Amino acid sequence: MERPINKMRYYLKDEVVSHNKKDDCWVIIHRNIYDLTPMLKDRYDHWNRTLDYLVAHAGKDLTHFFHENGEPRTEISPSTGRPRVLFPPILEVAISEFCKTPGEMWSQDPFYHIGRVTNRARLIRIVNTLTAQTQYMNVCNEDSIYDIQQKYKERYNHHAGSYEWRKFSNGGKSCSILDLNGTLDENGLTDEEDSTVELPPPSIWLYYTDDLTIA
């Protein structure tokens, strides 16, 4: 089986929304996704109300508080006449050196940057030929087949790797194994947005290999 290529991970907005707690905190800034959980855990013994404010925004899009380069937007304080940040939690940092990049805010720190929001969600259909079950999934347009396989494994079938992942072409007359490193489009699995006619969701067919050692 072809080894998958490591690259930037992409997520649906719905996936980010579920990370909305003190011990599991993600935020979005200009489609960049940041996992602030390590910073918050590092502050459990040095907590303050500003961190409560940050947790209240967990799982949300904070783009309107920041410029595209990750720098915070500011306003003029009516009491002092000096600039102040619109989103005070940007000034909070982890205390241990392991979790912090000196001199950088977390919105510009690669340590917390874990991925990007997809530019388009894709609906696909996965057909398990062993069980005759059909599963519809929303995935990212940028996902490779390997990424989709891992998501299917996490959500629906822990033995997803024990199947060959195939597609049909030429009007269903020929069947071929999918390139795990390729995206849906790169594997020729287009959808309605790429067609002049109405099409069903792209279909992936799973064929059991009788090898439970693959996970």
N, C-alpha and C positions, 0 to 999 in steps of 0.2 A: 504494500500500500504506500502511496506517495506521501512523503513527509510534508505536513503543512508549513507554509511560510509565515513567520511571525510578522505582524503588522499592527497598526493602530486599530484598536477595537471600536466598534460602533454600537450604539444602543438606541432603542426606541425611547421616546419620552416616557412612555408608560413604564419602562423598566427603571428609569431614574426616579420616578414618583414614589416607588415602593421603598426607596432608601431614605426614610424620613424620620429617623429617630436619633437619639443622642449617641447610641452605640453603632449607628449605621447611617452616616450622613453624607449624601451626595448633593451637589448643586451644579447648575448649568450657567455658564457665562459665555455668550456668543458661540453657542453650540459646543463649547468645550466642557467636558465633564470632570469635576473634581471630587475626589473622595477625601473628605475632611475628617473621617473617623479617627485616624492616628493622632491628629492634632488635638481633637476633643478628648480622647483617652488620656493623652499626656497632660491634660489640664483638670482631670477629675478632682485632684487635691488642691487646685488653685482656681476654682470656678468663680464666675461673676455673672451679673445680669446681661452683659453684652453677649456672652456665650449662649445664654438662654435665648436671646434674640436671634442668634445664628441658627440654633436648633429649630426655632419656629419657622425658619425658611428652608429647612432640610427637604430635599426632593423637589425644590422649586427652581424656576429660571430667574436668575439674578442679573440678567443682561442689562436691564435699565439702570443698574447701579454702577456699571463699569464701561470704560472705553474698550475698544476692540483689542488693544494690546494688554489688557488685564489691569491697567491702572484704574483706580477708583475715581468716579465722578465726584466733584466737589460742589459746594454751595457756599455763599457768604453768610457767616453767622450774623444774625441781627443784633446779638448782644455784644460781640467783640469786633465785628467788621472784618474778621479774618476767615480764610477758607477753612472749611471742615468737610470731611467725607460724608457722602450721603448714606453710606452703609458702614457704621462703626465697627462691626465685627472683622472687617478687613485688617484692622490694626492688631488683632489678636494673633499670637504666635504660639507654637509649641515650645515647651521649656527645654526639653532635652535636645541635644545636638543631632540625635538620630532622626528626629522628625522635622527638623527645620533647616532651611537653607539660609545662612546668614545674609542679611541685607535685602532679602526678597520677601514680598508679600505672598500669601498662599495662592493668590490668583495668578501669580507669575512663577510659581514654584513647580518644576517638573515632577517633584516627588508626589504631589497630589493629583497631577493631571493623568487620568486613567483612560480617557477616550473622547469620542465625539458623538454628538447626536446625529443620527442618520439624516441624509438629505431627502430620503423617501422611504416610507414603510412599504413592504411588499407582502401580499397575501399569497401563500403557496399551499399546495395540497400534497401530503405525504401518504402514500398508500403502502401498507404493510401486506405483502402478498401471502405471508404465512398465516396471519390472523384475520385477513380480509377487512382490517380496520382502516378507516381513512381519517387523517388528522389534518385540520386546517391550522396554519400558523402564520402569524405576522412576524416578518424578519426584516432586517435592514438591507437596503439596496446594495450596500457595500460588502455584505457578508459573503465569505467564501462558502462553498459547500461544506467544508470542514466546520466552519463556525455554526452553520445551520445544524449539522450533525450533533455538535456538542449541546446546542440549545434543546434539540429534540431529546437528546439523552437525559438532560437534566430535568426536563418537564414531563416526559411521557414514557421513555423506554431506556432503562439503564444498559441494555445490550444493543444499543444502536450501532455500535461498531462491529457487531457480529453479522451485519447485513452488507451486501453489496448495494451501493446506491446508484441507481440507473435512471436513464431517461429513454423515452421512445421518440423516434423521429421518422421522417418520410411517411407521414400519415399513420403512424403506429406500426409500420412494417419492420422497422429495425430497432434494436435495443442496444444501448451502449452504456458503459460505466462512466460515471461523472468524474470530472477532474476536481479533486478535493480542494486544490489551490485556487480554482476559478470561481468567479461569482456566478449568479444565475444567468446574467446576460452573457458572460464569457462561455457558459455552457450551452448557450442557445435557448435558454428558458425565458423567453420574453413574456410580457404581460400586455394587458389592454392598452396601457399608456404608450407602448411602442408599436401599436398596430392600428390600422385604419378600420378594422372590424372588431366587434365585441368578442373577446376571448375568455375562456375559463381561466382560473388561476393556474400557473405552471404546476406540473405534477412531477413528483419524484417517487420512484418505485423502489421499495426495499425488498431484496431477495435474501432470504436466510442462508447463511453459509455453514451452519451447524458448528460454529466455533465460539463457545462461550468464553474463551480465554481473551477475546477481544472486547475491550470495554470503551 
